[in-house]
Structure formats: structure tokens, C-alpha cells
Amino acid sequence: MKEITGLVSNIQRYSTKDGPGLRTTVFLTGCNLRCKWCANPESMYPGKKIFYHSDRCKRCGLCVAAANNNSIALGESGCIINREACTNLAEMPDICPYDAYETKGTEMTAEELSSKLIRDMDFYKTSGGGVTFSGGEPCLQDEFVYETAKLLKNHNIHTALDTAAHIKKEKLAKILEVIDLVLLDIKAFDPLIHEKGTLVKNDLILKNAKMIADIKKDMLVRIVIIPGMNDDLDDIRKRLEFVKSLGNSVKQTDILKYHKFGEGKYLKMGLEYPMSGTPECDDNLIEKIEDIARSLDLKFTIGA
């Protein structure tokens, strides 16, 4: 039988933001949402990506000589790359001696990935941590996530799924058989507001959220606040009311303020940052959101 493989964008050890305890977060490539504020653009589209780190570049010219179609040139502070013309860009990480080029995306089998993750089992046990599958949208590689998580459960390792839940109910339900905690993003309640920021409506997401609650799977819900995108107070209230309706499955609600942590990644991929000029969240708005959360008796945190 053919081994199930997946494309892993990054493996981040000792994470403290993706579930309880010390965790290893596995970022998988591919996503079916197009959030304009995405902090992991390298995981948004399927396939491998090439980062160019201008701060590592020594302007040696080796990539210029190797690039076809005259697609790389030396600039004052590094290389100028025509990514559309450079059809052999994937070769540059092997050519550059200074690691200015980096491949994001490694194909692995479930066995290979689980073997890497199991190495930190002592940290998981002592801290109450485990492994979180993130992305991108990890559910797009559903068989790979399922098989890897099943291997982890054989070692009693806590597993979490960081998802937008825009996936067929049957596929999600199968993955949840080997998942202990769901980190669920609810980006908007109004379908038009949701579509404005992500290019998809949210009816499937909300239905899946109810399904997760119905099977009494533990959830940590994330409410992201993006100025000019989904910061309408009435919609935020409806989101929080929806969270309340999910009942005791929701162990905590994280209200996350917009941040620019992913901006540098866009530059390394030769892309413009789509949220350039976006202001920070208004403090008065955050206070009002806190008041709503308290009135609903939600256990919540404020972060970024």
C-alpha cells in the first residue's frame, strides 16, 4: 500500500501559543481561504516556496550566473529577482553558499513526521503539551494529518488541530477521531463580511463549529480583530454570542488583535504586503469587546 505523504512548510518546536503546554506546531501547506491578513503566506498556496533573505546575501553573484532568462540581477542591497522569469529558482538554495535562499516545503511520510515529533515527548509530558497541526489549512491534507496524529496517539501524545473548519463535515469528523483539542478561528459572523476578508462565505464553518460542539470535542475559539475588515462591533457581538451557544466544549476564547508579524515573509517571497497601512486595533473597541465577553460569562484572553 502506498505511503501517505504530506507537504510540511515548517516545524516549530517549543511553541506556547498553539494549545496547552510546550508544543511542536506543524505548519502544512495549502489553504482554501485567502485571508488578507495571513501571517503565513508561505502556507497559503500548495507547493514549495522559495524565501530570499536579503540580510544574508553577500552579493557574490553565483545565483545571477546560474539563473536562467537573466532573471536575477545584483542590486545595491542584494539581488533583484524576477520570479516569473526565473524557472530554476528552486535550485538557488543549493547554489547559494550563504543560505540567502530557503526552501519552504518538505515532503514527508506520516511515519517520518511522527518520528520527528515523538523525539520531544518528554517535553510534552512534563509541560502538559503536545503537537498542533496548523497551516495553511491542515484539513486539506486530511489523510496525512489523520495518519500522523494516529501514530502520535499510540504514544499518548496530546494532539490539537488549528483550523478554519472550511471543509466537508465527513473529512473533519474523521480527523477529529485522533484529535484532543480544536483551535477554531471564527473570522466573522456575517457571511458577506467573512467573504470580504477571506474570499469564502462562512456557512460551512459555522455548521462545523456546531458539529464539533455536538460531539463534545474540546475547543479553543479564536476571534481575530482586523481594522477595516471585521471590526464591526455588532458582528463581533454576534461572533461571541455564537461562541456562547457552543456550550461547554469551548474551554477558552482568545480575542486576537491584528499584528504585522507576517509582513517580512511577504517580502521574502517577492510579494507586496496586502495589509500595508492598516492601523492597530482601537483600544476603546477592545474594551467594548471585553465588556461583551464578560456579559456573556466567557472565559477569554486578549492577545495578538
N, C-alpha and C positions, 0 to 999 in steps of 0.2 A: 504494500500500500504506500502511495506517495506521501512523503512527509509534508506536513503543513508548515508553510513558511510565512513570515511577515516582514514588513519593511519598518525598521526601527529608526527614528530620527535621532533620538538621544536617550541615554540612560543617566538619570540624575540621582546620585546617592545622597543619603543623609538629608532628605527633604523634610521640612517641618510644616509645610503649608498644604499638603495634599492628603490630609487624613490624620488619625491619631499617631503619636509616637514618631520615632525616626523611620523614614520610609525611603524606598527606592521608587522613583517615578519613571515609568517607561513611556516615552513620547512616541506615538505611532504616526505615520504619515497618512495624509488624506483626510478631508473633511467635506461634508455636504452643506455646511453653512459658509457664508462669506462675510463674517463679522469684520467691519471696517476697523475696529479697534484691536484686532487679534494680536496677541503678543508673541505668537509662534508661527509666523508666516511660512517658515520652512516646513511646517507640518500641514499646511493648508491644502496644498495640491499633492497628488500622488507622485511618486518617483523621487529619485535622488536630487539633491540641490547642492550647488557649489557656493560657499561663502568666500568672499575675498576680504581679508583683513589688511587694510591699508597700513595699519600701525606696525605690522610685522614685515612689510615689504622693504627690501633693501635696494630696489631698482636695479637688480643685476641684469635684467634683460633676457633671462632664459625663457620665460613664458612668452615674451614678444617674439623670439626666434621660433618657438615651437607652434605658436598659434597659427591656424590656417586663415586664409582670406584677409590677412593683415588686420586681424580683429582685436589685437591688444597692442597698445602703444604706451610709451613711458610718458607720464605727466610729472608735474613739479613735486607732487607729494605721493606718488605711487603710480599705479597702472590705470589706464583708461581702457575699459573692456566693452566691446560691442558684443553683447551676449547673443544677439540674434544671428550675427555673422560667425561667431566662434563655435563651430560644430564639434570641436575637440576640447571644449572647456573642461570636461570631466577628467582629462588627462593631467591637468595642471597641478593637482595636489601631489602627484608623483614626480613632477618636474621641478617644482619649487623647493629649494633646499631650506627655506626659512619658514615653511608652513603658513605662507600667506594665503594659500588656497586650502579650503577644507571641505571635504565631502560630508554632507548631512544625509544620512540614509544608509543603513546597513541591513542586508537581507539575512535573516536568521531563522532557524527552525525553532519550534516551541521548546524542544529539548535543550538547544543551545542557550536560549534566553533564560529558561528556568534555572539552568546550571549556574549562570552568572548571578542570578538573583538570590539563589539559595546560599551563596557564599557569605552574605550578611545576615544570616538567620539569627546569630547571637545578638546582634544589634536590635533586630525586630523583637526578639523575645524580652530583652531587658527593658526596652523602652515602650513596649506595647504597640509597636509599629508594624510595618508590613510593606506590601507592594501596591502601588497605584498605577493603573493603566490610564494614560491620558493621551493627548494629541495636539492638534488634529481631533478627529473623532474616532476613538478606538473601536467603536462598534462597527465601523466599516471593514475592519479586519476581524470579524466576529469569530471565525473558526480558530484563528491564531490566538486571540485573547482567551477563548474558552479552553483550548488545549494547554496553553501556558498556565492559566490560573488553576486548572485541574491538577497539574503537576505540583504547583505550589501548595495546594490544599492537601496533597499527600504528605506534606511536611508540616501541616498545621500552621501555615503562614497566612496571616490576615491579608485579604485582598480587597481593593477598592477600585471602583470604576468612575472616572471623571468624564461625564458625558453630557451632551445637549439633548440626548434621547430622541433625535430625529431619525428614527429607524423603525423598521417593521416590528410590531409587538412580539412576534414569534421569535425573531432573532435576539431581541433584547432579553426576553424571558429565558432563553437558552443560556445566554451568558450569565445571567443572574443566579443560575444554579450553583456557580462556583465563585460568587462574589459576596463579600460580607457587608460592604458599605458602598452606597451610591453617592457620588458628589454630583449633584444635578444643577445645571445652570438654567435659570429662568430669566431670559433676557428682556422680555416684555410680556404683557398680558394681552394687549390689543394686537390682533393679527397684522394690522397694517403697520403699526409701529415696529413690530418684530420684523416684518418683511423689509422695511426701510433700512434697518441696520444689518440684516443678515442675508437678505435676498430669498428667504423662505418664510412661509407662514408657520404658526406655532400650534395648530390644532393637534397634530400628531404628538408633539412634545408634551402638551398638557394631558392628553389621553394616557401617554406612557407614564407620566408622573403619578396619575391616579392608580394605574396598574401596579406600580412599584409599592405604593402605599397599601393597596389591597392585599398584596402578598406579604405585607408586614416586613419588608426589607428596610433596614436602617438607611436613612438618608441624611445628608448634609446638603442643604439647599443654598445656592449662591445667587445673590441678587446684585448684578453689576449695574452701576450707575454711570452712564456716559453722557456728558453735557451735550445738548443739542440732538441727541439720538433717542434716548429712552429715559430722560429725566423728568417726564411729566408726572407730577405728584399724584394725580388721580390714578394713573396707570400703575405707579409704584404701590399705591394703596391696594389696588386690585391684585397685584402680584403677591403681596404679603397676606392678604385675605385668602388667596388660593393656597398659599403655603399652610396657613392655619387649617384649612379644610382637609389637608392631607393627614392630619391627626398625629398620633404618637410615633409614627415612623420617622418623622422629621426630628432629629436629635438636636439640630442647631441650624440657624440661618445666618450666613455670612453676607453682610452688606458690603460690597466691594466698590470702592471709589476708583474712577478712571486713573490709569497710570500710563507712563510712556516707556515702560521697561523694554518693550519690543522694538522701539524705534531704530536702534542700531542694527537690528537684524535685517530690516528692510534695506538699509544702505549696503550691507554686506552682500545682499542678493541683487544689487543694482536696481532696486525699486524705490519709488517715492513713498514716503510715509503718508498714508491716506488720511491720518488724523492731525496733520500739521496745523498748528494754530488753535487746537482745541484747549480751552481753559481747564483749570482744575475744578473739581466739584465745589459748588457753593456751600459754605459751612451752614448757612441758615436752612438750606434744603436738607442737609444731612441731619440736622437737629429735628426737623419735622418728620423725617423718616424714622428716626429713633423713637419719637413720640408715638407714631403709628404702631411700630413694632411692640412697644411697651403696652399700648392699649389692647393689643391682641394677645398679650401674655406669651410672646415668642421669646425663646432663648436665642439671643443674637449677638453678633460681634460686628464691629466696624473696622474695615481694613482696606487694603489696596491690592 
